[in-house]
Amino acid sequence: MKRIEIIVCDDHPLIAQGLSSFIGQKEDLIIVATATTARELRETLAITSADILLLDINLPDGNGLELCPEIKKKYPELKILALSNFNERSIILRMLHNGASGYLLKSSSTAEIEKAIRNIVDGNLHFGKEAQKILTTITAQELIEIPPVTKREKEVLKYLADGLTTPQIAEKMFVSAVTVDSHRKSLMQKFEVNKTVILLQRAREWGMI
């Protein structure tokens, strides 16, 4: 019987303990490591191999939305199952786009978690019932790959969403107005839009702001 090795990253002790207790009852499932922060997870992954990562969305020093693509880039063979209290369309979409193979609410039953683990390790996608309802209504436009944006471009998006003008953004970011306009034009090209209002709408749909 092939052993399925699991890493759990969750900052709630009860969740981690509950998963450890449940998984420990399964002969072929084993938790090889646990982490409670993004930093701990990075350190753990550097020295511990596994088949699947159970990843919390909210962590004290980061979040699963940003960690997911980082992890998939460094460890492409590692499958990721998101565990979250959030059942929002934008978050589920971003995790899907960022490389997650599944998404479950923390209220899911242990049977559902086990099923998800096995399905994902077998190369399938697995989403909880509530997530499935949302995914069935996704449009073709939403399935377009989310373009990568730089840290500075994310700052510009945030300030644009706050209603700031180019000069105001330049002052906040300690750069010139020309630089801000350059970031805005880059975002327009990446998002394939020609108006700021549409840019912001797309960014909200994808959970970027």
C-alpha positions in Angstrom: 0.0 0.0 0.0 1.5 3.3 -1.1 1.9 5.8 1.7 0.5 9.3 1.2 2.7 11.9 2.9 1.0 15.1 4.1 2.2 18.5 5.3 -0.4 20.6 7.3 0.0 24.3 7.4 -2.6 25.9 9.8 -2.2 28.4 12.6 -5.1 27.0 14.6 -3.9 24.3 17.0 -7.3 22.6 17.1 -7.4 22.2 13.4 -3.9 20.8 13.2 -4.6 18.5 16.1 -7.9 17.3 14.7 -6.3 16.5 11.3 -3.4 14.7 13.0 -5.7 12.6 15.1 -8.0 11.7 12.2 -5.2 11.0 9.7 -3.3 9.0 12.2 -6.1 6.4 12.1 -5.4 5.7 8.4 -2.8 3.2 7.7 -1.6 4.8 4.4 -1.9 8.4 5.4 0.8 10.1 7.4 1.5 13.7 8.4 5.3 14.2 7.9 5.3 17.8 9.1 3.2 20.7 10.4 3.7 24.5 10.2 1.8 27.4 11.7 3.2 30.3 9.7 4.3 31.0 6.1 7.9 31.2 7.3 7.7 27.8 9.0 6.2 26.3 5.9 9.0 27.6 3.7 11.6 26.2 6.1 9.7 22.9 6.3 9.3 22.5 2.5 13.1 23.1 2.1 13.9 19.9 4.1 10.7 17.8 3.9 9.1 16.1 0.9 5.4 15.2 0.7 2.7 14.3 -1.7 0.1 16.9 -0.6 0.0 20.1 1.4 -3.1 21.1 3.4 -2.8 24.9 3.2 -4.7 27.4 5.3 -5.7 30.7 3.5 -5.1 32.9 6.5 -1.7 32.8 8.2 -0.1 35.2 10.7 2.6 36.3 8.3 1.0 35.7 4.9 -1.8 33.9 3.1 -2.3 30.9 1.0 -3.3 33.0 -2.0 0.3 34.3 -2.4 2.0 31.2 -1.1 0.3 28.9 -3.5 2.0 30.0 -6.7 5.3 30.4 -4.9 5.1 26.8 -3.7 4.0 25.4 -7.0 6.9 27.1 -8.8 9.5 25.6 -6.4 7.8 22.3 -5.8 5.6 21.6 -8.9 5.0 17.9 -7.9 3.5 18.9 -4.6 -0.3 19.0 -4.6 -2.1 21.7 -2.7 -5.5 21.4 -1.0 -6.8 24.7 0.4 -8.5 24.7 3.7 -10.4 27.8 4.6 -13.3 29.5 6.4 -13.8 31.7 3.3 -16.3 30.7 0.7 -15.9 33.7 -1.5 -15.9 33.4 -5.3 -12.8 35.6 -5.8 -10.7 33.5 -3.3 -11.7 30.2 -4.8 -10.9 31.4 -8.3 -7.5 32.8 -7.2 -6.5 29.5 -5.5 -7.6 27.6 -8.6 -5.6 29.9 -10.9 -2.6 29.8 -8.5 -2.2 26.1 -8.7 -4.4 24.6 -6.0 -5.9 21.2 -6.8 -8.7 21.5 -4.3 -10.6 23.8 -2.0 -12.5 22.8 1.2 -14.1 24.7 4.0 -12.8 23.8 7.4 -16.3 22.7 8.4 -16.0 19.8 5.9 -16.3 16.3 7.4 -13.3 14.1 8.0 -14.7 11.8 5.3 -14.7 14.7 2.8 -11.2 15.7 3.7 -9.9 12.1 3.2 -11.8 11.8 -0.1 -10.2 15.1 -1.2 -6.7 14.0 -0.3 -7.0 10.7 -2.2 -8.6 12.3 -5.2 -5.9 15.1 -5.4 -3.0 12.7 -5.0 -4.5 10.6 -7.8 -4.2 13.7 -10.1 -7.8 14.9 -9.8 -9.3 18.2 -8.7 -11.6 18.2 -5.6 -13.8 21.0 -4.4 -16.3 21.0 -1.5 -20.0 21.3 -2.2 -20.2 25.0 -1.6 -17.1 25.6 -3.8 -18.6 23.4 -6.5 -21.8 25.6 -6.6 -19.7 28.6 -7.2 -17.5 26.9 -9.8 -20.5 25.8 -11.8 -21.3 29.5 -12.4 -17.8 30.6 -13.5 -17.8 32.3 -16.9 -15.3 31.7 -19.7 -13.8 35.1 -19.0 -13.1 34.2 -15.4 -11.2 31.1 -16.5 -8.7 33.2 -18.4 -5.3 32.9 -16.7 -4.8 35.7 -14.2 -1.8 37.8 -15.4 1.2 38.1 -13.0 1.6 41.5 -11.5 4.6 43.0 -9.7 4.6 44.3 -6.1 4.6 47.9 -7.3 1.8 47.2 -9.7 -0.2 45.8 -6.9 0.4 49.0 -4.9 -0.8 51.1 -7.9 -4.0 48.9 -8.1 -4.7 49.5 -4.4 -4.3 53.2 -4.6 -6.4 53.4 -7.7 -9.1 51.5 -5.9 -8.9 54.0 -3.1 -9.6 56.7 -5.6 -6.2 58.4 -5.6 -5.0 60.4 -8.6 -1.7 59.8 -10.3 0.1 62.7 -8.5 -1.3 61.4 -5.2 -0.1 57.8 -5.9 3.3 59.1 -6.9 3.6 60.9 -3.6 2.6 57.8 -1.7 5.0 55.6 -3.5 7.8 58.1 -3.6 8.1 57.9 -7.4 7.4 60.2 -10.3 4.0 60.6 -11.9 5.6 59.2 -15.1 6.5 56.0 -13.3 2.9 55.6 -11.9 1.5 56.1 -15.5 4.0 53.4 -16.7 2.7 51.0 -14.1 -0.9 51.8 -15.0 -0.2 51.2 -18.7 1.5 47.9 -17.9 -1.5 46.8 -15.9 -3.9 47.8 -18.8 -1.9 45.7 -21.2 -1.7 42.7 -18.9 -5.4 42.8 -18.1 -6.3 43.6 -21.8 -8.5 46.6 -20.9 -8.5 50.3 -21.9 -10.2 51.9 -19.0 -9.2 52.2 -15.3 -12.8 51.4 -14.1 -12.7 48.1 -16.1 -9.2 47.4 -14.8 -10.4 47.8 -11.2 -13.4 45.7 -11.8 -11.3 42.8 -13.2 -8.9 43.1 -10.3 -11.8 42.8 -7.8 -13.2 39.8 -9.6 -9.8 38.1 -9.3 -9.4 39.1 -5.6 -6.4 41.3 -6.2 -7.9 44.3 -4.3 
